[in-house]
């Protein structure tokens, strides 16, 4: 069974979402999500990845 993730992204724009934070549920591919995020939120700063089942924080990815 594929691992499913929840992701919270800081868009870099406090006018978007909840003071710049947007949550996405049931993400299947981190790589595809990073591509989507770069297209939709070109100035995103970081995203935090959580396991969908356990809600455990897996890691934070900062954009360089």
Sine and cosine of phi, psi and omega as CSV:
sin_phi,cos_phi,sin_psi,cos_psi,sin_omega,cos_omega
0.00,0.00,0.70,-0.72,-0.01,-1.00
-0.94,0.33,0.56,-0.83,0.08,-1.00
-0.98,0.20,0.65,-0.76,-0.02,-1.00
-0.89,-0.46,0.62,-0.79,-0.10,-0.99
-0.84,-0.54,0.42,-0.91,0.26,-0.97
-0.94,-0.35,0.66,-0.75,-0.05,-1.00
-0.77,-0.64,0.72,-0.69,0.14,-0.99
-0.93,-0.37,0.83,-0.56,-0.04,-1.00
-0.89,-0.45,0.66,-0.75,0.15,-0.99
-0.99,-0.11,0.91,-0.42,-0.16,-0.99
-0.97,0.23,-0.31,0.95,-0.08,-1.00
1.00,0.04,-0.04,1.00,-0.01,-1.00
-0.80,-0.60,0.94,-0.33,-0.07,-1.00
-0.94,0.33,-0.12,0.99,0.06,-1.00
-0.99,0.15,-0.17,0.99,-0.06,-1.00
-0.97,-0.25,0.67,-0.74,0.08,-1.00
0.89,0.45,-0.60,-0.80,0.01,-1.00
-0.99,-0.13,1.00,0.02,-0.03,-1.00
0.83,0.55,0.61,0.80,0.05,-1.00
0.99,-0.16,-0.18,0.98,-0.01,-1.00
-0.99,-0.13,0.73,-0.68,0.02,-1.00
-0.77,-0.64,0.68,-0.73,-0.02,-1.00
-0.95,-0.31,0.70,-0.72,0.08,-1.00
-0.85,-0.53,0.75,-0.67,-0.04,-1.00
-0.96,-0.29,0.48,-0.88,0.10,-1.00
0.83,0.56,0.79,0.61,0.08,-1.00
-1.00,0.06,0.77,-0.64,-0.04,-1.00
-1.00,-0.07,-0.50,0.87,-0.08,-1.00
-0.75,-0.66,0.88,-0.47,0.01,-1.00
-0.92,0.39,-0.67,0.75,-0.02,-1.00
-0.88,0.47,-0.71,0.71,0.03,-1.00
-0.91,0.41,-0.59,0.81,0.02,-1.00
-0.92,0.40,-0.65,0.76,0.03,-1.00
-0.87,0.49,-0.64,0.77,0.04,-1.00
-0.90,0.43,-0.72,0.69,0.05,-1.00
-0.85,0.52,-0.72,0.70,-0.03,-1.00
-0.89,0.46,-0.65,0.76,0.00,-1.00
-0.92,0.40,-0.52,0.85,0.04,-1.00
-0.98,0.22,-0.69,0.72,-0.08,-1.00
-0.99,0.15,-0.66,0.75,-0.03,-1.00
-0.84,-0.54,0.99,0.14,-0.12,-0.99
-0.88,0.48,-0.37,0.93,-0.02,-1.00
-0.96,-0.28,0.39,0.92,-0.04,-1.00
-0.88,0.48,0.58,-0.82,-0.10,-1.00
-0.98,-0.20,-0.71,0.71,0.01,-1.00
-0.37,-0.93,0.33,-0.95,0.10,-0.99
-0.66,-0.75,0.55,-0.83,0.00,-1.00
-0.91,-0.42,0.75,-0.66,-0.09,-1.00
-0.95,-0.32,0.76,-0.65,0.01,-1.00
-0.84,-0.54,0.53,-0.85,0.13,-0.99
-0.95,0.32,0.76,-0.65,-0.05,-1.00
-0.91,0.41,-0.57,0.82,-0.07,-1.00
-0.99,0.15,-0.78,0.63,-0.09,-1.00
-1.00,0.01,-0.27,0.96,-0.06,-1.00
0.92,0.39,0.23,0.97,0.00,-1.00
-0.97,0.24,0.68,-0.73,0.05,-1.00
-0.95,0.31,0.80,-0.60,-0.01,-1.00
-1.00,-0.09,-0.75,0.66,0.06,-1.00
-0.15,-0.99,0.22,-0.98,0.09,-1.00
-0.88,-0.47,0.73,-0.68,0.00,-1.00
-0.93,-0.37,0.87,-0.49,0.04,-1.00
-0.99,-0.13,0.66,-0.75,0.03,-1.00
-1.00,0.08,0.75,-0.66,-0.03,-1.00
-0.98,-0.18,0.00,0.00,0.00,0.00
